[in-house]
Amino acid sequence: MSITVIIIIAFTIALVVGPLMWLRPTPRDRQLERLRGHARKRGLNISIREIPDPDPRPQDRVSSGGKVLQPSLNVALYQLPLRLPGRVEGRHAPDWEVIRLRHDVRSDVEDEVSAGLLSGWRFSRPGLPLIEGVVGRLSELLAGAPRGTAKVEGDASTVGLYWHERGAEAEVDAIADLLEALRLLQIEVSEAAAREEALQRRLAEDPEA
């Protein structure tokens, strides 16, 4: 077999095998597949989101040339449906969001709304009733958020956690447990709001009741 024929055969094999090698899943691909598969088994929905960086570093806000930047993060949103009881309407559910401060603790910058939250966290959408019991329970739950968590939120349809997807199935279990506890807290607060509204309506209709 001539050198020319060998070169042609080798080149042909490379053309066929090369693209196949690119299609092989990387270790990161396999990790994400395991994490997301485990999350779905726990009843979670996963979507990929690009969100504004909730806690950018100063150098990420402005370029070296002085241009104002809009730093963002590519993260996975792990969500659990809320499923409000039939007697509670969506408007009774609080709409809130807390962010994790990554680059420094900045406890001296805590705003009044975030007072009482676990250190390193801050409300960015303060729709949760700011009563001691609720904020304290939220803080206890946030302590279980895995490394790589960017923010946690709740509204009338879901509770969710934005995550950089690090670690193994144990971190997914922590997220699932956290979201289930947040779901129950969200429902409890929604039910309390519905009861308060009903009470105020009765008092308005019959002040002597």
N, C-alpha and C positions, 0 to 999 in steps of 0.2 A: 504494500500500500504506500503510495507516494505521500510526501509531506503535504502536498497541496490538498489531497483528499482528506488527510487527517485534520488539517486546518478547517476545511469546509464542514466536516462532521462536528468538530468541536464548536464551531461558530453556530451551527444549527442547534446543537444541544443547549448552548448558552441562551439562544433566543427563546427556546421553549421553557427551560428551567428557570431563567431569570425572573420572569413575571410571577411564576409560582412561588418563588422565594419571597417576593414582596408581599404576597397575599397571606403568608403564614402569620398567624397571630403572634404578637410580641408578648413578653411576660406581663407587661402592663395591660394589654388587651385581655389576657386570661384572668388577671386579677379583677378587672372591672366586671368581667362576665360572671365571676364567682360572687362578687359583692352584690351585683344587681339581681342575679338569680336568687340569692338568699333573701334579698329584700322583698322580692315579689312573693316568695313563699310566706313571708311575714305579713302580707297584705298591703305592702307599700307600693305606691306609684312613683316612678322615677322619670325625670325629664332633665335635659341639659339646658342650662340657662347662662346667658351672659348678663351680669348684673353690674351696676355701678359699684366700685370698690367701697364698702361701707367704712373702711378705716385706712385710707391710703397714707403712705409716707409723704412727708413734705416734698421730697424730690420727685415723687410720682405726680404731683399736681402741676408742676411747671417744668417745661423742657429747658435744656441748657441754653437755648436761644430766647427764653422768656415767654414761650407760647404756653397758654393755659391748656392743660390736658384734662381729659375725662377718663381717669383710670377705671378699668373694669376688671371683673373676675369671671372666669369660666368655671362654673361649679355645677354640681348635680343637685337638683331639688328632690328630696325624698319627702313624699306627702302621704298623709293618712286621711281618708274621708271623715268628715265630722259626724254626719248622720244625726242631726238634731231631732229630739223627740217631736211627735206630731203637734203637741200643744205649744211648742216654742217656734217662733218665726225667725227667719234669718236676721231681721233687723235687731233682734235681741242679742245676737252674738257679737262680742267685741272684736274689733279689727285692730290688731296690734302687731308690732315687730320689734325685736331686740337684735342688736348687733354685738359681735364680739370684737373687742379692741385688741388687735394683734401686736402692734408695734411697741406699745408701752401701756402701762396700767392706767395712768392719767387719772388717778382717784381724786386729784384736786380739781378736775374739770367736770366732775359729776354735776349734772343739772338737777333741778329740784324734782323733776318728773322721775328721774332714774334713781333717786335716793331710795335705798332699801334693796336695790338689786344686787346680785352677786357681783363682787369686784371684778372688773374687766368686761362688764356688760353694760349696755346703755339702750334705753328705748329710742328708736328712730321713728316709730309710729305708735304713740302712747294711747291706744284705744282701750287697753285693759283697765278695769276699775282700780284706781290706785289706793286700795285699802290694804292695810298691813297684812292681813291673812293671805290675800291673793298674791301680792308681790312676794311675800315670803315663801309661799309654796312654789311660785315660778322660779325663784332663785334656787331652791333645793333641787328642782328638776334640771335647771341649766347646769348644775354641777356635774351632771352625768353626760353632758354633751361631749362627743369624742373630739380628739384632736383634728383640726382641719375644718371645724364648724365655722361658717362665716356669719350666719344669722338664723334666727328662728322666728316663726310667725304663726298667727292664727287669724281666721276670719269666719265667715258664715258657712263655708263649705269644707274647708280643710284646715289641718295644722301641718306645718312643713318645716324642714330643716335644710339649709343650703350647706353642702359639704364638698370638700376637696377629694373625697373618696380615698382615704388612706387606711392602711391596716388590713384586717381580715374580717371574717364573719362575726367575730365578737363585737366589733364596732357597729356593724349593722344591727345586731341584737340590741345594743345600747340605744341606737337611734329608734328602733321599733318600740322599745319599752318607754323611752322618753316621749315619743309622739302619742302613744296610747295614754300615758298619764296626762299629757297636755290636752288630749281630746276630752278626757273626763273632766278636767278642770274647766275647759272651754264650755262644755255642756252645763256644768254646775253654775258657772257665772251667767250663762244665757238664761237658765231657768230662774235664777234669782232676779234677773232683769225683767223677765216676763211676769213674775209674781208681783214685783214692785209696780209695774205698769198697771196690772189688774187692780191692785189696791188703790192706786191713785185715781183710777177711773171710777171705782166704786165710791170713793170719798167725794169726787166731783159730782157724782149723781145724787149722793145722799150724805151730806156732811155730818149728819148725826149718826151714821152707821158705825 
